[in-house]
Amino acid sequence: MAKFVAQGVEAQGRSKAYHRRGLWAIKKKNGGKFPTHAKKEAAAAEASKKPAKFYAAEDAPKPLARRVIRRPTKLRPSITPGTVLILLAGRFKGKRVVFLGQLPSGLLLVTGPFKLNGVPLRRVNQAYVIATSTKVDVAGVDIAKFDDAYFKSAEKKAKKQSEEGFFQEKQEKAPLPAEYVANQKAVDAALLGKLSDELKGYLSTRFTLRSGDRPHLMKF
């Protein structure tokens, strides 16, 4: 071990230190020269990661990493196949419908039936319905063919029109496919056969609130 006379000054000279450290053996092994090693690429990569000298005046927005896990929608315990629901929003607001089943997207498959109150087979979010205690037997209704793709309408390509053509041309409603009409009739026939006259009248009437009614005290 080297001895120091003062801080940074060794007691032995450079020649003695050269032999003591074994540098002569390293030179002899490598043909009279000290071995050289190539610079590591990692060192260059670290240099490139140095913080920039220029900083933006405002913080740049950085998207947060999110781990989205798609879980199937849980159905409310009060909603079971055959439950009569009251729609709270949309075109058929206030109508009573029969719940047939839950689709893969989590939406509810309901129908009026169409022959009673004009509500066809449609999808409804369970957040916009009130479940009642009234039940209908739906054991004979086949809903295997109904999924989310069944209700998606075909995309229409917009045509360029002149100003005159916009006012003159009338948009005609496209007729419903025959398959859709046949499916609706089949579901209606299966349901209507199991409904009493009292239930038919109940489903035909719209749910309304009048002055003095207290919804929070009602039992549906």
ChimeraX attribute file (.defattr): number of C-alpha atoms within 10 A of each C-alpha:
attribute: neighborCount
match mode: 1-to-1
recipient: residues
	/A:1	6
	/A:2	12
	/A:3	9
	/A:4	11
	/A:5	10
	/A:6	8
	/A:7	6
	/A:8	7
	/A:9	11
	/A:10	13
	/A:11	13
	/A:12	14
	/A:13	9
	/A:14	10
	/A:15	8
	/A:16	11
	/A:17	15
	/A:18	12
	/A:19	11
	/A:20	13
	/A:21	12
	/A:22	10
	/A:23	12
	/A:24	14
	/A:25	12
	/A:26	14
	/A:27	13
	/A:28	11
	/A:29	11
	/A:30	10
	/A:31	9
	/A:32	11
	/A:33	11
	/A:34	14
	/A:35	10
	/A:36	6
	/A:37	6
	/A:38	5
	/A:39	8
	/A:40	8
	/A:41	9
	/A:42	9
	/A:43	9
	/A:44	10
	/A:45	10
	/A:46	9
	/A:47	10
	/A:48	10
	/A:49	8
	/A:50	8
	/A:51	8
	/A:52	7
	/A:53	5
	/A:54	6
	/A:55	8
	/A:56	6
	/A:57	6
	/A:58	6
	/A:59	7
	/A:60	7
	/A:61	6
	/A:62	6
	/A:63	6
	/A:64	6
	/A:65	6
	/A:66	6
	/A:67	6
	/A:68	6
	/A:69	6
	/A:70	6
	/A:71	7
	/A:72	9
	/A:73	13
	/A:74	9
	/A:75	13
	/A:76	10
	/A:77	7
	/A:78	10
	/A:79	22
	/A:80	15
	/A:81	18
	/A:82	19
	/A:83	22
	/A:84	27
	/A:85	27
	/A:86	22
	/A:87	23
	/A:88	17
	/A:89	14
	/A:90	9
	/A:91	9
	/A:92	17
	/A:93	15
	/A:94	19
	/A:95	21
	/A:96	28
	/A:97	29
	/A:98	26
	/A:99	25
	/A:100	25
	/A:101	20
	/A:102	22
	/A:103	16
	/A:104	11
	/A:105	12
	/A:106	18
	/A:107	19
	/A:108	21
	/A:109	23
	/A:110	24
	/A:111	26
	/A:112	24
	/A:113	25
	/A:114	16
	/A:115	15
	/A:116	17
	/A:117	19
	/A:118	14
	/A:119	18
	/A:120	20
	/A:121	23
	/A:122	15
	/A:123	19
	/A:124	19
	/A:125	13
	/A:126	21
	/A:127	11
	/A:128	14
	/A:129	20
	/A:130	17
	/A:131	23
	/A:132	15
	/A:133	12
	/A:134	13
	/A:135	17
	/A:136	17
	/A:137	16
	/A:138	18
	/A:139	12
	/A:140	10
	/A:141	14
	/A:142	13
	/A:143	14
	/A:144	7
	/A:145	7
	/A:146	15
	/A:147	16
	/A:148	14
	/A:149	7
	/A:150	10
	/A:151	12
	/A:152	8
	/A:153	7
	/A:154	6
	/A:155	6
	/A:156	6
	/A:157	6
	/A:158	6
	/A:159	6
	/A:160	8
	/A:161	10
	/A:162	8
	/A:163	8
	/A:164	8
	/A:165	10
	/A:166	11
	/A:167	9
	/A:168	8
	/A:169	9
	/A:170	8
	/A:171	7
	/A:172	6
	/A:173	6
	/A:174	6
	/A:175	6
	/A:176	8
	/A:177	8
	/A:178	9
	/A:179	9
	/A:180	13
	/A:181	11
	/A:182	11
	/A:183	16
	/A:184	17
	/A:185	16
	/A:186	12
	/A:187	21
	/A:188	20
	/A:189	14
	/A:190	17
	/A:191	21
	/A:192	15
	/A:193	9
	/A:194	15
	/A:195	14
	/A:196	11
	/A:197	9
	/A:198	9
	/A:199	14
	/A:200	15
	/A:201	12
	/A:202	15
	/A:203	21
	/A:204	19
	/A:205	13
	/A:206	14
	/A:207	14
	/A:208	9
	/A:209	9
	/A:210	6
	/A:211	5
	/A:212	6
	/A:213	10
	/A:214	9
	/A:215	9
	/A:216	6
	/A:217	7
	/A:218	7
	/A:219	7
	/A:220	12
